[in-house]
Amino acid sequence: MAARLSIVNIGYRSTNFWVVSAGRSRLLVDLGWPGMFDALTTNLARMDIPLREITHGVATHYHMDHAGAAQDLKNSGMRLLVAEEQVAAIAPMARHMKPTDRYTPIVSAGNVVVSCAESRAVLDSLGIGGQFVHTPGHSDDSISVLLDGGEVFTGDLTWPAFATEETMQQVLASWAQLRAIGARTVYAGHGAVRPMPAA
């Protein structure tokens, strides 16, 4: 029998970072701000989640507030899952960092690159039923993590009401795709948990 999943927010600085757990098998969705690894580990400890149990992590997209502590987490033993659509976005993120950000650059060594089609098998190996879904609209490298229970971690996928004329078609297509494959509850990168937007 599969372990019941739990979802815990360990976010800080107005950004949500979600720990999805199947027993002691844990996946971190979105990976902290640069230079603030201590805040991340403090929140893990506050929620009684040992850092060593964060065995895998994934960024919904490679912007500093969602992937800034990825290499720090890798250095602590986490395996970084990278969707194929994200590989080219990792290096450019560093160009937006300042010395005061204290960013640890992400190296490719040790990254586990998976296609969205392969993601279900990877998550299954963690006891987590779900998949990665490519959901551009905020950025070309954006993915969502959709669990079989209908919970979906969307990062910064633009809410339909806030899409610009330029991005509207792509944004609506991404939401429609999630809706079609069972997404029901949105765990976004910022703000409260909420129901899926209406079609």
Residue pairs with C-beta under 8 A, 6 or more apart in sequence:
2 22
2 127
2 129
3 22
3 23
3 25
3 127
4 22
5 20
5 21
5 22
5 128
5 129
5 147
5 149
6 20
6 21
7 18
7 19
7 20
7 21
7 151
7 187
8 18
8 19
8 21
8 47
8 49
9 16
9 17
9 18
9 19
10 17
10 18
10 19
10 40
10 43
10 44
10 46
10 47
10 49
11 17
11 18
11 43
12 33
12 36
12 39
12 40
12 43
13 33
13 36
13 39
13 65
14 190
15 30
15 33
15 65
15 66
15 189
15 190
16 30
16 187
16 188
16 189
16 190
16 191
17 28
17 29
17 30
17 31
17 32
17 40
17 43
18 28
18 29
18 30
18 153
18 187
19 26
19 27
19 28
19 29
19 44
19 47
19 49
19 54
20 26
20 27
20 28
20 29
20 128
20 145
20 147
20 153
21 27
21 49
22 126
22 127
22 128
23 127
24 53
25 53
25 55
25 126
25 127
25 128
26 49
26 53
26 54
26 55
26 56
26 126
27 54
27 55
27 56
27 57
27 58
27 123
27 126
27 128
27 145
28 54
28 56
28 57
28 58
28 73
28 78
29 57
29 58
29 60
29 145
29 153
29 187
30 58
30 59
30 60
30 66
30 67
30 153
30 155
30 189
31 57
31 58
31 59
31 66
31 67
31 68
31 69
31 70
31 73
31 80
32 39
32 40
32 68
32 69
32 70
32 72
32 73
33 39
33 64
33 65
33 68
33 69
34 64
34 68
34 69
34 97
34 101
34 102
34 103
34 104
35 68
35 100
35 101
35 102
35 103
36 68
36 69
37 69
37 72
37 73
40 69
40 73
41 51
44 50
44 51
44 54
45 51
51 76
51 77
52 76
52 77
54 73
54 76
54 77
54 78
55 77
55 78
55 79
55 126
56 78
56 79
56 80
56 81
56 112
56 126
57 70
57 73
57 78
57 79
57 80
57 81
58 80
58 81
58 82
58 83
58 132
58 143
58 145
59 66
59 67
59 70
59 82
59 86
59 155
60 66
60 142
60 143
60 144
60 145
60 153
60 154
60 155
60 156
60 157
60 189
61 67
61 86
61 89
61 138
61 139
61 141
61 142
61 143
61 155
61 156
62 86
62 89
62 90
62 92
62 93
62 139
62 141
63 93
63 96
63 139
63 156
64 93
64 96
64 97
64 101
64 103
65 189
66 155
66 156
66 189
67 90
67 93
67 106
68 101
68 103
69 104
70 80
70 106
71 104
71 105
71 106
71 107
72 104
73 80
74 80
74 106
74 107
74 110
75 104
79 110
79 112
80 106
80 110
80 111
80 112
81 111
81 112
81 114
81 119
81 122
82 90
82 111
82 112
82 113
82 114
83 113
83 114
83 115
83 116
83 119
83 132
83 134
83 141
83 143
84 113
84 114
84 115
84 116
85 116
85 134
85 140
85 141
85 143
86 141
86 143
87 113
88 141
89 139
89 140
89 141
90 106
90 108
93 106
94 103
94 105
94 106
97 103
112 122
114 122
114 132
116 131
116 132
116 133
116 134
116 143
119 130
119 131
119 132
120 129
120 130
120 131
123 129
123 130
123 131
128 147
129 147
129 148
129 149
130 145
130 146
130 147
130 148
131 145
131 146
132 143
132 144
132 145
132 146
133 143
133 144
133 145
133 146
133 152
133 177
133 178
133 181
134 142
134 143
135 142
135 143
135 144
135 154
135 157
135 174
135 175
135 177
135 178
136 142
136 170
136 174
137 157
137 158
137 163
137 167
137 170
137 171
137 173
137 174
138 155
138 156
138 157
138 158
138 171
139 156
142 155
142 156
142 157
142 174
143 155
144 152
144 153
144 154
144 155
144 157
144 174
144 178
144 183
145 152
145 153
146 152
146 153
146 178
146 181
146 182
146 183
148 182
150 182
150 183
150 184
150 185
151 183
151 184
151 185
151 187
152 178
152 183
152 184
152 185
152 186
152 187
152 196
153 187
153 188
154 178
154 186
154 187
154 188
154 189
155 188
155 189
156 188
156 189
156 190
157 171
157 174
157 175
157 188
158 167
158 171
159 197
160 168
160 171
160 172
160 175
160 197
161 197
163 171
163 172
175 196
175 197
176 199
178 196
179 196
179 199
183 196
184 195
184 196
185 193
185 194
185 195
185 196
186 193
186 194
186 195
186 196
186 197
187 193
188 194
